[in-house]
Every structure is written in C-alpha cells, then in structure tokens.
Amino acid sequence: MQSTATTASISSEEYERRIANLRTQLAADDIDAVVIWARGGGTVERFANVQYLCGHYPFFPIIRDVPGAWA
C-alpha cells in the first residue's frame, strides 16, 4: 500500500498497521464497509479520523456545518 502520509513522524508501516487493525475490527464485528470523512481542518478538530488512517490533512473546510444537516 502506497502511503500518502503528510505527517513525517509517522511511517508508512504505521499507517498500514492502522488500516489492517481497522479491517480486523470490521471483520470481527461483521461489518462490510466503513465511511470515514473529514470536514476540513481548522481550529476545531474535524480531520483527525482521516489523518489517523492515511495521513491526509484536508486543509480547506469543504463541508459546512449547517444546523439540522451536519451538527
């Protein structure tokens, strides 16, 4: 698996381990798929799930937090 890590302190092997752990947990829970998204970086941590799994940091908030829709 090719790493797209943007965090230099975390190795591609670590990202691969994280993905493998997620797949193991999904299989144990009999879950076929998972959706993990980021709502953009900023002062409020809304990117951590994606960054943890693949190292991507979405620097531009692309999904607005609209009451009733996302909040």
Secondary structure, DSSP 4 states (H G I P E B T S, - for coil): -------TTS-HHHHHHHHHHHHHHHHHTT-----------SSS--SHHHHHHH-----S--S---TTTT-
